[in-house]
């Protein structure tokens, strides 16, 4: 017996960042945070097959990990740059998510048979279209995708954000669309540390997101370890918790509800700057941004002048997330293409939703906007606000059961889907 589900989950981008956990065991954040979710132009796809009588596939493309609840997880390493070691470290988190989903479903229905899923095999094939471990919330998208998929398989409806949080704190925010809060909660168990939607994506359809990928490599210090160091050593973090975030949350909520882009952009950039100031205030200091990141910050402020037409934010990585209204998108992309010209390699420079980029005349540019070294930006991804995870009909696997982008000329083993 087997059940299959294929889901796309979107990336979440933090506007007001939580930066640290109050309790690392149930993943309770230090403070309330606010994010927005992107559309599926920036997503992670996961295919999950639940079976009771299918063994793991060929060892050359899959490995088995025996997790806590007698759950066998067979993971096909699909995303480029997603080492098997990382997956092994996350296996216990995934098993906690699975156990919570199954037990929640059994409790709701009174059906003990759902607990039998704890002895089944899970075959997971995942692939994302943005860099992994590079400050773009890849773990959040991954766990949101897996938990959403598994919830569909076990028939669990309703809020699953608390379960997604057990895998990766930020994942609770990626199971919803639009602008989303992650609440700190008050329970020591973390049961009320859940995500809620502030407003849906339809509230601000003119808002566009541009991801500037300057580095697709995994960062040297992961977010979890970095946050732990910051909580333990940063004095500036205490001020951020007590003073900055509470007032900033209220102000940016108001800006979003009023669709006041100037206020929204200014608050977003200030919070990003303080986030990285706290990282540098840690000991030893944490440096997530690089020279290319700083060049983007300077570019944005030069582009804006005395106005705010575009805003930036950087999570724990060097890649930038820009926000701009649809009416200003084409000019922004044209200017970015001029100042940060693509390299001579074959990599597709502009990705995501289709956009027409007009020609920009140098005389129209503001003083000081000279072209940087070609290839400083690897590529751009253009997207908009998203509505949350989606069940799709596509498939990541070939008819032989292998990941499409890893498909070999020789069929490996017996097809299992």
N, C-alpha and C positions, 0 to 999 in steps of 0.2 A: 504494500500500500504506500502511496506517496501523494504529496500535495505540493504544488508549485505556485510561487508568486513572484512577480517581477515589478519592482518599484523604482522610481526616480525620486531622490530627495535633494532638496536645494541647499545651497550654502547660506549660512547666516553671517551677517556683518555687524559687529558691535558698534553702537553709537556712543553709549555710556557703558564703559567696561567695568566688570566686577573685580578683576585682578586679585584673585586669592580666594581660598576656601576657609570658612569658619571651622569646618570639620571635614577632613579628607576622606573619612570612611563612607558616610552617606552622601558625600559631595554636596555640601551645603555652602553656598557662596557667602562671602563677607557682607555683601550689600546687594541691593536691587540693581538690576542692569536692564538696558533697553537695546534691542537690536532690530534690524530689518532683515527680511529674507529675500533672496534673489529669485529670479525665475529659473527655469530649467536650462537656460544657456550656461548656467554655472551649477552643475549638479553631480551627484554620485548615483550610479545605478547599481542595484543589487538584485541578483536572482537567488532565491532561497528555495531549496527542495528539501522537504521533510519526508523521510522514509524510515521504515522499520526493518527493511531487509536488504539494504544496499550497502555494500562495503565501500571503503574509500577507493578513489580512482588511482590511476598510475602515480607512483611515488615521484616521478620526475616533475609533475606539475601540481601535486597536492601533498599535504602532510596532515597527519591526524594528531590531535591534541586531546588528551583525556582531561576534561574539565571537572569541576566539583560535583555536579549533579548527575554523574554518569552520562553526560551528554557528549557524544563524539562530534567534534567539529572538523569538517574537512573543508579547507579553504584553498581555493584556487587563486594564486597570487596574480591578480590581474593588473592593478594599478602600477604603473611604472614608478619606481622609487619607493615602493611599499615593502620593506624587507620582512621576511618571514619572522624575524626576531620580534618585530613590533607587534605582529599579530599574536604571537605566543604570550607576550606580556599582557595583551588585552583579552586573552581567552577567558580568564576568570570573570572579568567585567561582563563579557558577552553572556556567559553562563548565568550570571545573576539576573541579567535582563530577561533571558529566556525563562528562568524559573519563576520570576515575578509575573511575567505575562501569563504563563500557564496556570499558576496558582490563582491569579486574579480572575481568570476566565472560569476556573473550577468553582471558585467561591460565588461568583455571580449566578452560575447555572445550577450549582449543586451537583454537577456531573463529575464524578471522580475519574471518569475515563480520560479527561484532559490531562490528568497527572501522568498518564502513560507516555505522554510526549517527552517526558524527562529522560526516557530511555531510548529515544529515537536518534537517528543520524540527521545532522544538518549539513547540507552541501551548499556552500556559499560561493558565488562568483560575483565579484564587484569590480567596478571600474569608474574612475572619476575623470572629468574633463578639465580639471584644474590641478595645480601642483599639490602634492601631499606633504604635510609636515613643514609648510613654508609660510605659516601665518595666515592661512585662508580658511581656517576652521574645517579642515578635512575630516578630523575625527568626529566633529559634531555632525556633519553630513552623513558620515558612515554609520554611526550608531542610530541616528534618526531614521535612516533608510532601513537598517536591519530591524529595528524595533517595530517600525510601521509595517514592514513586510510580515514579520512574525505575528503581529497582532491580527493582520488579515487572515493568516493561515489558521490561527486558533479561534478566530471569530470573536475577538475582543473589540468592543466598540467603546467610544467615549475617550476621556482624557488619558493619554499614555505618556505625557511629558515627564511625570515622576519616574516612570520606568526607564525612559530614555536617559534620564539623568544618571542612572546607576552605571551606565556605560561610559559616558562622557558628560560632564556637567553641562556644557554648552549644547549638547544634543537635544535637551528638553526644549530649546528654543526653535530648533529646526523642524519640529513636527507640526508647527503652525505656520501660517502665512502672514504677510503684511508686516506691521510693526508689532513686536512681541516683548513682553516683560518676562524676566526670570525673577520670581519672588524669593527672597531669602527665607521667608517663613519663620515660625517661632518654635516648632517642635524639634526636640533633640534627635528624633528619628529621621527628620527630613521629609516626613509625609506631606507637609504643606509647602515644601519648596518645589513649586511647579511653575509652568509657563502659562501665561494667558495672553490672548491677543488684545492689543490696545485698539488698533483699527485695521481693517482688512486692506489688501493691496489696492482694491478699487477706490479707496479714499484719496489716493494721490497717484493717479495713472500717468501723470506727466513726468514723474520722477524717473531719472535714468541713472544707471550705475555703470561705471567704467573701471574695470580691474586692470591695473598696470603691472604686469608680471616682470619684475627685474631679476628674479632669481627663483628658479624652480627646484633648487636643491633643498634638502631638509636642513633646518637650522641646527646649530651646534647644541643649543640648550632648549629642550622641549618646554612647552608651555607649563606643564604640571610641575616640573622641577623648578622652573623659573619663578612661578607664583609662590612656591614654598619658600624660596630664598627671599623673595620680596616681603612676604608676610613676616618672616623672622627678623629681617634686618632694616627695612626701610622706615625711616621716621616720617617721610613725606606721605607715606600711605595712610598714616593715622589721621593726618589733616584731610586727606582726600575722603576718607570714610566719614569723618565728622562734619566737614564743612562743604566740600565741593560737590560731591555726588547728590546729596539730598536736594539742594537747590537747583542743580543742573538738570536733574530728572524732571522736576516740575516745569522748568522753563522750556525744555525741549519737547515735552508733551504738548504744551501750549502751542509751540511753533508748528508741530506736526498737525494738530487739529485745525489750526488756522491756515495751514499750507504756506507758512511764512518762510520761504527758502533762505533769505538772508540770516534770519535768526537761527534757523535749523543748521545752516552751514557753519556759522561762527561757533556755535556751541559744540558741534561735532569735532571741529578742528581743535578747539581748546581742550576738549577731553582727550583727544588723541595725543596732543602734546604733553599733557600732564601724565597720561599713562606711561609714556616713554621716559618722562622725567623721574617717575617713581622707579622704573626699571633701572635707570642709571644711578638712582639713590640707593639701590640695593648694594650689598657688599658680599662678595665682589660684584661690581656693577654688571648689568646685563645690557648688551648692545644688540638690539634686533634690527635697527635701521642701518643702512649703509650709505655710501656716497651717492648712489643713484636715488635712494629714498629722499635724501636731503635735497638733491637737485629737483625732485618732483615737488617738494614743499615750496622751494623758492619759486619754481615755475608757477604754481597755483597762486601764490600771493602776487606775483608779477602780473599774471593774467587778470586777476581780480582788480588790481589797483585799489580804489577806494570803495568798490562795490564787492558783493559776494555772489558771483555767478557759478562758481564751482567750489566744492569743499572736498577735503581729503580726510581719510582716517587710515591709520596703520595699526593692525593688531600685532601680535608677537611675531613679527617677521618683517622683511624688507619690502614686500609687495604692497602697493597702494590701492585703496578703494576710493574712487572719486564719485561724487554725486553732482548731478547737473540736471536742469530742467530740459525737457525735450527740445524746446525752441532754441537752446544754446548748444545742443549736442554736436551738430555737424561742424560748427566753427571750432569748438573745443578739440574735436578729433583731428581736424585739419591742422590746427596749431600744434597739437601733440606730435603729429606725424612729421611736421617740419622741425620742431625743436629736438625730438627724439627719433631720428630716422631709423628705419629698420636696418638690420644687418644684411649681408649678402647671401645668407644661407637660405635654405628652401622652406624655412618655418613660416607658416601662415601668420602674418602680422596682426590682422584684424579678425577677430572671431566673435561668435555670439549672434545676436539678432542683426538682421541686415540693415546697414546704414550707408547712406551716400555721403562721401566726404568731398566737399568742394575744394577747388584749388585755392590756396592761400597765397596772397601776394606779400612779399617781405615788407613792403611799405605800409601794410596794414597792421603789422605786428608792433607790439609795444617795445620801447627802447630796452635793449639788453637781451632780447630773445634771440640768441644765436644758436644754431644747430649744435647739439652735443655729439659725442662720439657715436657713430653708427653702431647699432646693436646694444646700446645701453639698456633699452627695453627689449625683452624677448618677444612679447606679444601683448595685445590688448584684447579684453573680453568685454563686450557691451551687452548689458542686460537691463532688466527692469525689476520692479517688485514682484515677488512670487506669491502663489497661493498655498504653498505647502507641498508635501509629498504627493505623488501621483502614481496610481497603478497604470501600467502601460502594457501594450501588447507586443512590443519589440522583444528581442531575445539577445542575450549576450553570448550565447553558445551556438556552435555549429550543430548540425544534425548528429555529429559523432559525440557531442557532449563536451567539446573543448572550447575554451574562450576563443572568440573569433579572431582577436588580434594576436593570439598565440597559436592559432591553428597550424598544425604541421601537415606535411604531405602524407605522412603515415598515420593512420588512425591508431590512437593509444587506447587499448582496453575496450571494454564493452560500453556502449552508450548507456547513460543512466537517466537521460531525460528524453 
